[in-house]
Amino acid sequence: MTETAETIVNLDLACTRVLVEGYGPGAWHGPDLKSAIADVSDALAVWRPGKDRHNIAEIALHHAYYVHALIQKIAGSDPEPFVVAGDDWFDVPGDSHLSWVAVQEVVDREQKRLMAAQADVASGRVTSPLSQSERFALVLGITCHAVYHAGQVQLIKKLHRGS
């Protein structure tokens, strides 16, 4: 597919809107990830809904990890270490060295870095190794990931209230 100037502008605008819709603030479809994790207490963040189930802190950190990886793909930058060693899922028990507030800050910081990387590429300040449509596909994917995990967080909150 050949990308026209109009398509490129529309994809850049779409990327920005999709990122805001999925993370926050103010998705029309219900709680975005930012609002889903905003009212979570320290105790609830590390509460497990069942044996071998992830807690909210682990879900949030998992999402931040993938946002971190996506920034590097979009900007074409060398990999930087993530705040926690490892990949994909990270164990965040109640006595973790990483507080719930710190996890929330990591999620927010990575999301802001992603939006800044997208803005830098859209403005021409940074050249991405990806085409516009490839970037849009990744942005749409990470946003679906955020929305999916926002739903999980909401479910864990409900399960916790019923426990």
PyRosetta script that sets phi, psi and omega in degrees:
from pyrosetta import init, pose_from_sequence

init()
pose = pose_from_sequence("MTETAETIVNLDLACTRVLVEGYGPGAWHGPDLKSAIADVSDALAVWRPGKDRHNIAEIALHHAYYVHALIQKIAGSDPEPFVVAGDDWFDVPGDSHLSWVAVQEVVDREQKRLMAAQADVASGRVTSPLSQSERFALVLGITCHAVYHAGQVQLIKKLHRGS")
pose.set_psi(1, 128.5)
pose.set_omega(1, 176.1)
pose.set_phi(2, -86.7)
pose.set_psi(2, 131.7)
pose.set_omega(2, -178.4)
pose.set_phi(3, -94.8)
pose.set_psi(3, 123.4)
pose.set_omega(3, 176.8)
pose.set_phi(4, -86.0)
pose.set_psi(4, 166.0)
pose.set_omega(4, 178.1)
pose.set_phi(5, -58.4)
pose.set_psi(5, -39.5)
pose.set_omega(5, 179.7)
pose.set_phi(6, -65.5)
pose.set_psi(6, -41.9)
pose.set_omega(6, 178.4)
pose.set_phi(7, -62.6)
pose.set_psi(7, -42.5)
pose.set_omega(7, -179.5)
pose.set_phi(8, -61.6)
pose.set_psi(8, -46.9)
pose.set_omega(8, 178.6)
pose.set_phi(9, -61.8)
pose.set_psi(9, -45.3)
pose.set_omega(9, -179.9)
pose.set_phi(10, -63.6)
pose.set_psi(10, -37.7)
pose.set_omega(10, 178.3)
pose.set_phi(11, -68.4)
pose.set_psi(11, -37.7)
pose.set_omega(11, 177.1)
pose.set_phi(12, -64.8)
pose.set_psi(12, -42.5)
pose.set_omega(12, 176.8)
pose.set_phi(13, -64.5)
pose.set_psi(13, -41.1)
pose.set_omega(13, 179.3)
pose.set_phi(14, -63.6)
pose.set_psi(14, -41.2)
pose.set_omega(14, 178.4)
pose.set_phi(15, -58.2)
pose.set_psi(15, -47.3)
pose.set_omega(15, -179.0)
pose.set_phi(16, -61.7)
pose.set_psi(16, -47.1)
pose.set_omega(16, -178.8)
pose.set_phi(17, -63.7)
pose.set_psi(17, -43.4)
pose.set_omega(17, -178.4)
pose.set_phi(18, -62.9)
pose.set_psi(18, -41.2)
pose.set_omega(18, 178.5)
pose.set_phi(19, -61.8)
pose.set_psi(19, -42.9)
pose.set_omega(19, 179.5)
pose.set_phi(20, -67.2)
pose.set_psi(20, -42.5)
pose.set_omega(20, -179.5)
pose.set_phi(21, -61.1)
pose.set_psi(21, -40.1)
pose.set_omega(21, -174.7)
pose.set_phi(22, -80.9)
pose.set_psi(22, -34.3)
pose.set_omega(22, -177.4)
pose.set_phi(23, -99.5)
pose.set_psi(23, -43.0)
pose.set_omega(23, 178.8)
pose.set_phi(24, 133.9)
pose.set_psi(24, 163.7)
pose.set_omega(24, 5.2)
pose.set_phi(25, -93.8)
pose.set_psi(25, 152.3)
pose.set_omega(25, 164.8)
pose.set_phi(26, 83.0)
pose.set_psi(26, 51.1)
pose.set_omega(26, 174.4)
pose.set_phi(27, -73.3)
pose.set_psi(27, 143.1)
pose.set_omega(27, -180.0)
pose.set_phi(28, -72.1)
pose.set_psi(28, -23.7)
pose.set_omega(28, -171.2)
pose.set_phi(29, -85.4)
pose.set_psi(29, -3.3)
pose.set_omega(29, -178.0)
pose.set_phi(30, 131.9)
pose.set_psi(30, -163.5)
pose.set_omega(30, -177.2)
pose.set_phi(31, -61.4)
pose.set_psi(31, 125.7)
pose.set_omega(31, 171.2)
pose.set_phi(32, -80.3)
pose.set_psi(32, 176.3)
pose.set_omega(32, -176.1)
pose.set_phi(33, -62.4)
pose.set_psi(33, -41.1)
pose.set_omega(33, -179.4)
pose.set_phi(34, -59.5)
pose.set_psi(34, -46.6)
pose.set_omega(34, -179.3)
pose.set_phi(35, -73.8)
pose.set_psi(35, -30.3)
pose.set_omega(35, 179.0)
pose.set_phi(36, -63.6)
pose.set_psi(36, -36.7)
pose.set_omega(36, -178.2)
pose.set_phi(37, -94.0)
pose.set_psi(37, -8.7)
pose.set_omega(37, -174.1)
pose.set_phi(38, -65.2)
pose.set_psi(38, -37.1)
pose.set_omega(38, -174.7)
pose.set_phi(39, -101.3)
pose.set_psi(39, 21.4)
pose.set_omega(39, -178.5)
pose.set_phi(40, -89.3)
pose.set_psi(40, 127.9)
pose.set_omega(40, 178.2)
pose.set_phi(41, -76.9)
pose.set_psi(41, 166.1)
pose.set_omega(41, 176.4)
pose.set_phi(42, -57.4)
pose.set_psi(42, -44.3)
pose.set_omega(42, -177.9)
pose.set_phi(43, -66.2)
pose.set_psi(43, -43.5)
pose.set_omega(43, 179.6)
pose.set_phi(44, -66.7)
pose.set_psi(44, -34.2)
pose.set_omega(44, -178.4)
pose.set_phi(45, -59.3)
pose.set_psi(45, -30.9)
pose.set_omega(45, -177.3)
pose.set_phi(46, -108.9)
pose.set_psi(46, 4.1)
pose.set_omega(46, 177.4)
pose.set_phi(47, -73.4)
pose.set_psi(47, 133.7)
pose.set_omega(47, 179.3)
pose.set_phi(48, -101.7)
pose.set_psi(48, 129.5)
pose.set_omega(48, -179.5)
pose.set_phi(49, -72.1)
pose.set_psi(49, -10.0)
pose.set_omega(49, 178.8)
pose.set_phi(50, -177.2)
pose.set_psi(50, 168.3)
pose.set_omega(50, 178.5)
pose.set_phi(51, -59.3)
pose.set_psi(51, 135.6)
pose.set_omega(51, 178.7)
pose.set_phi(52, 62.4)
pose.set_psi(52, 23.2)
pose.set_omega(52, 176.7)
pose.set_phi(53, -104.8)
pose.set_psi(53, 149.4)
pose.set_omega(53, 178.5)
pose.set_phi(54, -77.2)
pose.set_psi(54, 148.0)
pose.set_omega(54, 174.1)
pose.set_phi(55, -95.4)
pose.set_psi(55, 174.5)
pose.set_omega(55, -176.5)
pose.set_phi(56, -62.9)
pose.set_psi(56, -40.1)
pose.set_omega(56, 179.6)
pose.set_phi(57, -61.0)
pose.set_psi(57, -41.5)
pose.set_omega(57, 179.0)
pose.set_phi(58, -67.2)
pose.set_psi(58, -39.5)
pose.set_omega(58, 178.3)
pose.set_phi(59, -63.1)
pose.set_psi(59, -45.6)
pose.set_omega(59, -178.9)
pose.set_phi(60, -63.6)
pose.set_psi(60, -44.0)
pose.set_omega(60, -179.1)
pose.set_phi(61, -67.7)
pose.set_psi(61, -37.4)
pose.set_omega(61, 175.7)
pose.set_phi(62, -58.9)
pose.set_psi(62, -46.1)
pose.set_omega(62, 178.8)
pose.set_phi(63, -63.8)
pose.set_psi(63, -43.6)
pose.set_omega(63, 179.6)
pose.set_phi(64, -59.4)
pose.set_psi(64, -37.2)
pose.set_omega(64, 178.6)
pose.set_phi(65, -60.4)
pose.set_psi(65, -44.3)
pose.set_omega(65, -179.5)
pose.set_phi(66, -72.0)
pose.set_psi(66, -32.8)
pose.set_omega(66, 173.8)
pose.set_phi(67, -63.3)
pose.set_psi(67, -44.0)
pose.set_omega(67, 178.4)
pose.set_phi(68, -56.3)
pose.set_psi(68, -46.4)
pose.set_omega(68, -179.8)
pose.set_phi(69, -66.1)
pose.set_psi(69, -37.2)
pose.set_omega(69, -179.1)
pose.set_phi(70, -66.7)
pose.set_psi(70, -37.0)
pose.set_omega(70, 178.2)
pose.set_phi(71, -56.4)
pose.set_psi(71, -44.7)
pose.set_omega(71, -178.4)
pose.set_phi(72, -65.6)
pose.set_psi(72, -36.4)
pose.set_omega(72, 177.7)
pose.set_phi(73, -67.6)
pose.set_psi(73, -45.2)
pose.set_omega(73, -177.3)
pose.set_phi(74, -67.1)
pose.set_psi(74, -44.1)
pose.set_omega(74, -176.8)
pose.set_phi(75, -84.7)
pose.set_psi(75, -12.0)
pose.set_omega(75, -178.4)
pose.set_phi(76, 67.0)
pose.set_psi(76, 29.1)
pose.set_omega(76, -177.8)
pose.set_phi(77, -93.9)
pose.set_psi(77, 162.4)
pose.set_omega(77, 176.7)
pose.set_phi(78, -67.7)
pose.set_psi(78, 145.4)
pose.set_omega(78, -179.8)
pose.set_phi(79, -60.2)
pose.set_psi(79, 133.5)
pose.set_omega(79, 173.0)
pose.set_phi(80, -106.5)
pose.set_psi(80, 149.0)
pose.set_omega(80, 179.1)
pose.set_phi(81, -66.1)
pose.set_psi(81, 144.7)
pose.set_omega(81, 175.0)
pose.set_phi(82, -77.9)
pose.set_psi(82, 162.8)
pose.set_omega(82, -176.3)
pose.set_phi(83, -61.4)
pose.set_psi(83, -23.8)
pose.set_omega(83, 178.7)
pose.set_phi(84, -124.5)
pose.set_psi(84, 138.0)
pose.set_omega(84, 178.2)
pose.set_phi(85, -67.9)
pose.set_psi(85, 144.5)
pose.set_omega(85, 179.2)
pose.set_phi(86, 115.2)
pose.set_psi(86, -165.3)
pose.set_omega(86, 177.5)
pose.set_phi(87, -153.4)
pose.set_psi(87, 158.3)
pose.set_omega(87, 174.6)
pose.set_phi(88, 70.1)
pose.set_psi(88, -87.2)
pose.set_omega(88, -178.3)
pose.set_phi(89, -111.5)
pose.set_psi(89, 138.7)
pose.set_omega(89, -177.8)
pose.set_phi(90, -125.2)
pose.set_psi(90, 135.2)
pose.set_omega(90, 179.1)
pose.set_phi(91, -75.6)
pose.set_psi(91, 121.8)
pose.set_omega(91, 177.1)
pose.set_phi(92, -125.1)
pose.set_psi(92, 85.2)
pose.set_omega(92, 178.4)
pose.set_phi(93, -77.9)
pose.set_psi(93, 173.9)
pose.set_omega(93, -180.0)
pose.set_phi(94, -59.3)
pose.set_psi(94, -27.2)
pose.set_omega(94, -179.4)
pose.set_phi(95, -103.5)
pose.set_psi(95, 29.5)
pose.set_omega(95, -177.0)
pose.set_phi(96, -65.6)
pose.set_psi(96, 150.9)
pose.set_omega(96, 174.6)
pose.set_phi(97, -72.5)
pose.set_psi(97, -12.6)
pose.set_omega(97, -179.2)
pose.set_phi(98, -107.1)
pose.set_psi(98, 111.7)
pose.set_omega(98, -178.0)
pose.set_phi(99, -71.1)
pose.set_psi(99, 163.4)
pose.set_omega(99, 177.0)
pose.set_phi(100, -61.7)
pose.set_psi(100, -40.6)
pose.set_omega(100, 177.7)
pose.set_phi(101, -60.9)
pose.set_psi(101, -41.1)
pose.set_omega(101, 178.7)
pose.set_phi(102, -64.4)
pose.set_psi(102, -40.1)
pose.set_omega(102, 177.1)
pose.set_phi(103, -61.8)
pose.set_psi(103, -46.6)
pose.set_omega(103, 178.2)
pose.set_phi(104, -58.8)
pose.set_psi(104, -40.3)
pose.set_omega(104, 178.9)
pose.set_phi(105, -65.6)
pose.set_psi(105, -38.3)
pose.set_omega(105, 177.5)
pose.set_phi(106, -63.5)
pose.set_psi(106, -45.9)
pose.set_omega(106, 179.9)
pose.set_phi(107, -59.2)
pose.set_psi(107, -49.3)
pose.set_omega(107, -177.8)
pose.set_phi(108, -64.7)
pose.set_psi(108, -43.9)
pose.set_omega(108, 179.8)
pose.set_phi(109, -62.0)
pose.set_psi(109, -45.0)
pose.set_omega(109, -179.7)
pose.set_phi(110, -65.7)
pose.set_psi(110, -39.5)
pose.set_omega(110, 178.8)
pose.set_phi(111, -64.7)
pose.set_psi(111, -41.6)
pose.set_omega(111, 177.5)
pose.set_phi(112, -65.3)
pose.set_psi(112, -37.8)
pose.set_omega(112, 177.2)
pose.set_phi(113, -64.6)
pose.set_psi(113, -38.3)
pose.set_omega(113, 177.5)
pose.set_phi(114, -64.4)
pose.set_psi(114, -45.0)
pose.set_omega(114, 179.1)
pose.set_phi(115, -63.8)
pose.set_psi(115, -38.2)
pose.set_omega(115, 178.0)
pose.set_phi(116, -67.4)
pose.set_psi(116, -40.1)
pose.set_omega(116, 178.3)
pose.set_phi(117, -63.4)
pose.set_psi(117, -43.1)
pose.set_omega(117, 177.6)
pose.set_phi(118, -61.5)
pose.set_psi(118, -43.9)
pose.set_omega(118, 179.3)
pose.set_phi(119, -64.7)
pose.set_psi(119, -39.9)
pose.set_omega(119, 178.8)
pose.set_phi(120, -63.2)
pose.set_psi(120, -42.0)
pose.set_omega(120, 178.8)
pose.set_phi(121, -69.3)
pose.set_psi(121, -43.9)
pose.set_omega(121, -178.9)
pose.set_phi(122, -61.4)
pose.set_psi(122, -35.2)
pose.set_omega(122, -178.5)
pose.set_phi(123, -84.1)
pose.set_psi(123, -11.2)
pose.set_omega(123, -178.3)
pose.set_phi(124, 90.6)
pose.set_psi(124, 1.2)
pose.set_omega(124, 178.1)
pose.set_phi(125, -67.9)
pose.set_psi(125, -27.9)
pose.set_omega(125, 178.7)
pose.set_phi(126, -131.0)
pose.set_psi(126, 140.8)
pose.set_omega(126, 177.0)
pose.set_phi(127, -100.2)
pose.set_psi(127, 121.8)
pose.set_omega(127, 179.7)
pose.set_phi(128, -87.0)
pose.set_psi(128, 144.7)
pose.set_omega(128, 173.8)
pose.set_phi(129, -74.4)
pose.set_psi(129, -7.6)
pose.set_omega(129, -176.8)
pose.set_phi(130, -100.5)
pose.set_psi(130, 151.7)
pose.set_omega(130, 173.0)
pose.set_phi(131, -73.9)
pose.set_psi(131, 166.8)
pose.set_omega(131, 178.4)
pose.set_phi(132, -58.4)
pose.set_psi(132, -44.1)
pose.set_omega(132, -178.0)
pose.set_phi(133, -68.8)
pose.set_psi(133, -33.7)
pose.set_omega(133, 175.3)
pose.set_phi(134, -65.9)
pose.set_psi(134, -42.0)
pose.set_omega(134, 177.5)
pose.set_phi(135, -63.2)
pose.set_psi(135, -43.2)
pose.set_omega(135, 179.5)
pose.set_phi(136, -60.7)
pose.set_psi(136, -42.6)
pose.set_omega(136, 179.5)
pose.set_phi(137, -60.5)
pose.set_psi(137, -41.1)
pose.set_omega(137, 178.9)
pose.set_phi(138, -68.7)
pose.set_psi(138, -41.6)
pose.set_omega(138, 178.7)
pose.set_phi(139, -64.0)
pose.set_psi(139, -43.1)
pose.set_omega(139, 177.8)
pose.set_phi(140, -62.5)
pose.set_psi(140, -42.1)
pose.set_omega(140, 179.4)
pose.set_phi(141, -63.1)
pose.set_psi(141, -45.0)
pose.set_omega(141, -179.1)
pose.set_phi(142, -69.1)
pose.set_psi(142, -29.7)
pose.set_omega(142, 177.5)
pose.set_phi(143, -71.0)
pose.set_psi(143, -42.0)
pose.set_omega(143, 175.0)
pose.set_phi(144, -60.5)
pose.set_psi(144, -38.2)
pose.set_omega(144, 176.6)
pose.set_phi(145, -60.7)
pose.set_psi(145, -45.0)
pose.set_omega(145, 179.4)
pose.set_phi(146, -63.0)
pose.set_psi(146, -45.0)
pose.set_omega(146, -178.6)
pose.set_phi(147, -65.3)
pose.set_psi(147, -42.3)
pose.set_omega(147, 177.8)
pose.set_phi(148, -58.3)
pose.set_psi(148, -47.9)
pose.set_omega(148, -178.2)
pose.set_phi(149, -71.8)
pose.set_psi(149, -29.0)
pose.set_omega(149, 173.5)
pose.set_phi(150, -60.6)
pose.set_psi(150, -41.1)
pose.set_omega(150, 176.7)
pose.set_phi(151, -63.2)
pose.set_psi(151, -40.1)
pose.set_omega(151, 177.0)
pose.set_phi(152, -62.7)
pose.set_psi(152, -42.2)
pose.set_omega(152, 179.1)
pose.set_phi(153, -61.1)
pose.set_psi(153, -44.3)
pose.set_omega(153, 179.5)
pose.set_phi(154, -61.8)
pose.set_psi(154, -39.6)
pose.set_omega(154, 178.2)
pose.set_phi(155, -65.2)
pose.set_psi(155, -43.2)
pose.set_omega(155, 178.3)
pose.set_phi(156, -61.7)
pose.set_psi(156, -40.5)
pose.set_omega(156, 176.9)
pose.set_phi(157, -58.5)
pose.set_psi(157, -44.8)
pose.set_omega(157, -179.5)
pose.set_phi(158, -65.4)
pose.set_psi(158, -43.2)
pose.set_omega(158, 177.9)
pose.set_phi(159, -61.2)
pose.set_psi(159, -39.5)
pose.set_omega(159, 179.8)
pose.set_phi(160, -64.5)
pose.set_psi(160, -41.2)
pose.set_omega(160, 178.4)
pose.set_phi(161, -62.7)
pose.set_psi(161, -32.4)
pose.set_omega(161, -179.3)
pose.set_phi(162, -85.8)
pose.set_psi(162, -4.5)
pose.set_omega(162, -176.1)
pose.set_phi(163, -86.4)
pose.dump_pdb("model.pdb")
